[in-house]
């Protein structure tokens, strides 16, 4: 196989899929999103591999093939045998729509339920790729999903401890705080225990959070209603157009945590 390197990250998953099928036609591989594959039943995020391959496009096929070989050898593909002490600091949370289970076997994916028709899944953040944690790994490590939930939130808090938010105030008095690190965990920062104490003073109390896609996080004040309505319309558009969509519903963040949707509030 020899073809031009894709010009966009959105086309990269299909490119990797073609490389995979050219070399391992008897193995299963499915595109599950703009930069997501399901390989042998395992979710695979390709963001880091995209950055590596796009830096040397002339060697892209070689780099991708080498990486896939490592996966199939078990060097990185979740590594059920990898000691928990090694992966512990690399386990991170991601919020995903329940619809991911149209591609993945729910019984095999380590996860906990969340609100707004979403779930929290866990990934091992490796240098070249992020790999979903399976129930099999969880059992081998002697932990449960609640343990991973707590651990992943702690790791997330340490990952970028000094987050900068951009505060915007509307003419009607509404406020929005925009977070954009673009490290694959922007939306997941809804799960930070310190979120309310950090943003409530700027939002003047409890607030909503929009996570239309994985790389989007917008906190907004609960009032005025017309401001919230305007933001939610934008959220619905972003949910339809952006890669890695999560939900077009708003979460409400209180002192006690993420309590539910705008409608529930």
Phi, psi and omega in degrees: 000135175209119181210165181294144178291137181298146183271354181222150177298331181298330181271355188290322181300318179295323177297312180296321178300318180293321176298316181300311183294328179294327184258334181226067185295342182269358180260154182269136176210134184221137174282124183246000181177180184303325177223035183234138172235155166245111183249119180052039178082006181246135177290139182223119174267134191253014187300312182293320178296324177300315181296320180293312183291323182289340177287335178226069186300331180294335180253014188303312182297319178298316181294317180294316180298316179299318180296315180297324176300318179296321179300310184290337174282348179092008181291331183226339189290071177079326177044077179303334181269355181295130181301141181299328180298331180280320184273342185312310182285354183257358182279124185231154179265152170220140175271129181229150174291150178303336182298346178300337182282002168286336179255332186243152177281112183306322184289345182257350185258124176292125182196164170231148180290152177222180182273175178060037180056043177232167174225159172258120175252169184235138180234151170265117184273096181264165184303325184253347189197160169249134185236133181293146177275133181262164176297324178301314178298315182304317180294318180297324181283346180075032178233165175243179185297325178294323176299315180294324179299311180296313182296315182295324177293322177295317179296320179298319180295328180276341188298311177223080188293335184250073182283138177253128177246148178260119183265130180234136178240131181276167179294335181274356178104355177287152180235147177224140176241119186253128178246127182214083177270330180059043178250012181090357184232018181300305181298325182297340181290354167302336184273355182295130179297332183272003188299313183294313182295331180284316188258340183304319178299324179282330180271357181062045178122201178302158185209164175266156172229133175254131175228069182296335180211168186302326184258028179231131174215118177227118173266137181225149178293154183285348181219158356284161186299322182294328177293315180297317179300317181296317179295319182294326175298319177294320179299319180296323177292317180296322179299323182282333189253338188272151173292158181057051181296148179242293180200151175262003177275157177262140172269151172248131183250123179239179178301331182271000178121199179276110191270336182152204185270171176300319182296321179294326180291000000 
